[in-house]
Amino acid sequence: MIELKSENSASVPAGMETVYTGAFPPEERRPWSDLLRRADSDPRFSLYTIMSDGIPAGLITVWNLGIARYVEHFAIDPAMRGAGIGQDVIKKIISMPGAPVVLEVESESTGDTARRRIGFYTRAGLTAHHLFSYIQPPYAPGLPEVPLTLMTSSPLPLDDITALLHREIYGKIQDDKS
């Protein structure tokens, strides 16, 4: 059985930082300390440990931004992949009460891994917006912007979502660094 356990900095199981840093390159992740700080202090931010039959299997972070719930990071422990855990998690997130879900994924033009990932999210109930141009701002000074594709669980105004993400998610990163 898959459960999502809401965490704070003191309750995150050992090993989740390794799962997180192993799943995302530096240009696509926050410092681990920032995730923990936000889990303790930002009511819009949720850090969940993914539990599979009582065993920590990964993590997912979700922002409640009013018109959308933004999945910022989602990672399954490599040793537990391929068992359907990820599909169950995304379906659980989509079915939670609240606004539609939005997330970013690498463009299908970047290769087979990106195409498989888009297929995974599509099977879970999300739609890729390939024709919409989206750029993820850098997570820190000196890191590059990243061209990505937005995926949503239902129709959303993508220009508004982009402005919201840039202001509320990535703008806060720059504010925190100043």
N, C-alpha and C positions, 0 to 999 in steps of 0.2 A: 504494500500500500504506500502511496506517495503522499507526503504531508509537506506543507510549507510552514516552517517554524520561524516566527518573527524574532529577530536577534537585536541585541545591543552590543556595545564593544566588549562587555564582560562575558557574554554568553556564546559568542561565535566559537564553534568547535575547532579544535586544533586541525590544521591541514587545509583550512579553507583559503587562507592567504596564498598558499602554493597552488591550489586549484585556480584561483583568480589570476595570479600573475602568469601562470602557465598558459592560460587561455587567451590572453590579450597582449598584443605588442604594446610597448610604452605609449605610442601615439593614440591608442584606443582605450586607455585606462587611467583612472585616478590613482594617486598614491593610496595604499591600503589604509593608512592612518586617516585619510580624508573620508573613506567609506565608513570607518568606525565612528569618527566624529559626527558625521551626518546621521548615522543610525541612532546616536544618543541625543542629537539636538535639533534635527529638522523634522517637524511633524509630517511633511510631505514625502519624506524619503523612507522607504522600507527596505531592509536587508533581511532576506529570508535564507535560511539553510534549507536545502531540499533534502528531506529525509525519505529514504526508501527502506521500508520495513524496519524503521528505527535506526538506520545507519546513515550518517551524513554522506550524501551523494553529490552535492554541488551547492551552488548558490545562485540567487537571482536578486537583482536590485530593481525596485519599481518606484517611480515618482508619481504622485498624484498631482497633476497640473490643472485640474479643473475640467477642461474640455477633453483631456486625454490622460491616460496612464502610460507613462513612458518606461519601457523596459530598457534600462541603461546597460546592464551587464547580466549575462546568463552563462553559466559554465557548469558542466557536469564533470566529475572526476573521470579522467580517462579510463581508469580501471572499471568504471561502471557504465560506460557508454554502450549503446547497442541493445539495451534491454527495454527500450520504450519509455524510460524515465523522462527524457526531455519532452517528448510529445505530451505526456500526461501533465507535466508542469505548465507548458504553454497553454494547453486547454484549460487548466485550472485558473491561470491568470486571466485568460479571456473571459471565463465564466463568472469571475468575481463581480459583485455588484460595483457599479460605477461607470466611468467614462470608457470609451473605446481604448484599445491598446495600440500603441505605436512603438516601433523599434527601428533601428538602423542595421543594415547588413551590407557586406561588400557587394559591389556591383557584379552581376553575372559575367560581365566581360573580363573579370579578373581571373577566371579559371574554374576548374572543375569543383574545387572545394566550395567556392561561392555559389555555384549552381546547385550543388547538393544542399547547402545551407538554406538557400531560398526555397528549394523543394521541401525541405523539412518544415520550414515555417508555413509554407502554403498548405501542406497536409494538415497542419495543426489549426488552420483556419484564418491565416493572415493573407493579405493581398499585397503583392509587390507593385510599387509604382515606378516602373522602369523608365518611363518617359519624363518623370519629374526630376529636375536637376537639384541634387542636394549635396552640400559639403558640410562635413563635420569640422567645426573649428578645432584648433589644437587644444589639448588638455593642459599644456604648459608652454611657457615661452621656449622657443627653439625647436619645438616639435612641429611637424607639418600638418596642414589641413588634410582631411581624408575624404575623397569622393565616395559617397555611400548611396544606398538605395533605401528609401523609407518603405516600411511595410505596416499595414494597419488591419485591425480586426473589423472595421466598418468604415464607410466613407468619412473622411475628415478634410477640412480645408487645409491643404498641404502648405500653402504659403503662410497661413497663420500658425500652423504647427512648427514650421521652420523658424519663424520669428520667435515663437514661444521657447523652443529648445535653445536657440542661440542666446536668448536673453536670460532665461531662468536656469538653464543647466550649464552651458559653456560660459556665459557672462559671469556667473558666480565664481567660476574657476579663476578667471582673470581678476575679479574683485578680491578673491582670497589671497592672491599672490602679491597684490599691491601693498 
